[in-house]
Amino acid sequence: MKRKTEELGKPKHGLLHPVAEVIAPRFTGLKKKMELAGMPQTPVQFVEKVVSTTILITIGLLIVFGLIFNTYDIMLLWLVPLAVVFPIVVFYYLMLYPDAAMLRRKRDLDYEIVFAGRHIVIALKSGMPLFETLVGASNGYGEVSNEIKKIVDKIMLGIPTTQAIREVAQNNPSKYFVRMMMQIANSVASGADVGNSLEAVLDQISKEQVIQLKEYSQKLTPAVMFYMLFGIIVPSIGIVIAAALLSVIGGGIFGLNSTLLIPVFLAIAIIQFLFLGLIESSRPKYLV
């Protein structure tokens, strides 16, 4: 019975677990990134999932390209270099997920950090104890409330307030959240007034967020101009000029048929999608 219980308690490993154990140590900063992103998996488990997903995506891409090559009478031997390139590209692309998750978590924290901080300041200035204030702020402020709830849970387990705050702030990607929490911890440790010192920090954070929003609005005008030029004007005029040149040079024999136009349209669509995604990802997300 004891042996069965031990077997049930052991984590189940897939067929690719040994491969993941070899690859994971090569990414030295992966564990810290996963902690900052709030991912509960271990680095080996994450790499194992990435490797299995890479294999499935590579097989799917090779099948699609094989059908395309067969349709346009392209030698299937071209699939051999693609079979080498696809796994590398897909693997390193999927390994960027912790960075993306960390950035998304940081934005969620920065979004309501000022309002959550002001809630704490108002509660403290009204005479409410710090612990009760943190309990009140552990709801209603999205990801910020989730982090404050972690602090409350640690305090309820008997961990000192300053230590609980420092432990949670240690694995947090938001510099604003860390600054606010460390100000609270330092004020409690030194015996200073937490409300007044925290209010000064929040004013500074609010000013920094407003400055970042103004900087983004200034960068947006040239970005839209480049998008209009290289995403709309150049492709449309370029196709017209290419069609005219091919018709003149080839005497009407050569032209832009569907075989050439479909890849061109796909390339233009991908470029526009990447450009719009870049603009959206660079936009500050603050509630000020």
Buried (B, 14 or more C-beta within 10 A) or exposed (E): EEEEEEEEEEEEEEEBBEBBBEBBEEBEEBBEBBBBBBBEEBBBBBBBBBBBBBBEBBEEBBEEBBEEBEEEEEEEEEBEEBBEEBBEBBBEEBBEBBEEBBBBBBBBBBBBBBBBBBBBBBBBBEEBEBEEBBBBBBEEBBBBBBBBBBBBEBBEEEBEBBEBBBEBBEBBBBBBBBBBBBBBBBBBBEEEEBBEBBBEBBEEBBEBBEEBBEEBEEEEEEBEEEBEEBBEEEBEEEBEEBBEEBBEEEEEEBEBEEEBEEEBEEEBEEBBEEBEEEBEEEBBEBEB
